[in-house]
Amino acid sequence: MIERFFIKQGIRKVELENYLKKELERAGFTDLAIVKTPLVTRIVLNVARPGLAIGKEGQNIRQLTETIGKKFGIDNPQLEIQEVPHASLNATAIVNKMAALLERGFSWRSVAFRTVKDIMDAGAQGAELVLKGKLAGKGGRKRKQRIAEGYMKKVGNQTELVDYAKASAYPKAGAIGIKLRIIRPGVVFPDKINIEEIINASLTVETEEAEKLAEEAKAEATEETKPEAKEEKKEETNAKEEKPKAEKKEKAVKEEKKAEDKKEKPKDEKAEKKEKKEEKPVKEKKAETKEGKKAEEKKEVAKPEAKEEKKEAKTEKKEKTVKEEKKTEEKK
């Protein structure tokens, strides 16, 4: 009974995938994932062009949810659309695109060689494309064409790391089968790993960790042996914290002093101006008194000199008059 239940689930998933491939062919449908929850069954669709899958205002999603719920008997389906990362390196998306181009009538040569070139330009390590069927056209035999570039794994458990996909196209001439293998850029195979490099890398990491641990141990030992250094550090930190506080206080005190000086300055200036005005006439008076004294002293000095000059002039006049009288007497 349990086996039948799982087989039914697998068949339902395959039918759903085929249905979604047809419906979302233009959107580049690659695969889906069904996640069951107690309330809802979540269906995640991986698509190359999510805009085409959603449609105008989500019309396509609504139609798909309704049809999936009715046709496949899924309770409360909820569709989620995710964009395929690196669509140029996804084998299923590329194969579906090639099939659509071949069915439209494009030549297989141009399509095949262009796709391989694009894959390698995207950074793939290797790619192999195999086309088989009616490649020659009408009247021609079926044949096989293989195009390969780079490195490829085809045997063993390592082939799980290779991205593989196949599809079939149905042009007018006849059916063409497409197989594509891609090794993506980040893939590392076990036979390509160099053990010596890994060992050396691990040793270097271990030595670096050991050195770090030794440095930390030394630092802890120095801190334990030097409590004074801790105290000094604390004092330095406290001093650094106190410095800005002291500077702020000093600035506040200076500002207060400046404000007080500004208040007092205008009064002092006015008083000084008044005193200067009062001092000016006093100085002038003093200067006048000094000049008067000097003039008086000069007058006092000049008075006796003038008296002497007058006496001398009188005596000279007397002498002249006497001489003239003598002369007149002599003439007579």
Secondary structure, DSSP 8 states (H G I E B T S, - for coil): -HHHHHHHHHHHHHHHHHHHHHHTTTTTEEEEEEEE-SS-EEEEEEES-HHHHH-GGGHHHHHHHHHHHHHS--SSEEEEEEE-TTGGG-HHHHHHHHHHHHHHT--HHHHHHHHHHHHHHTT-SEEEEEEEE--S-TT---EEEEEEEE----SSGGGGGSEEEEEEE--SS--EEEEEEEE-TT---GGG--HHHHHHHHHHHHHHHHHHHHHHHHHHHHHHH-HHHHHHHHHHHHHHHHHHHHHHHHHHHHHHHHHHHHHHHHHHHHHHHHHHHHHHHHHHHHHHHHHHHHHHHHHHHHHHHHHHHHHHHHHHHHHHHHHHHHHHHHH-
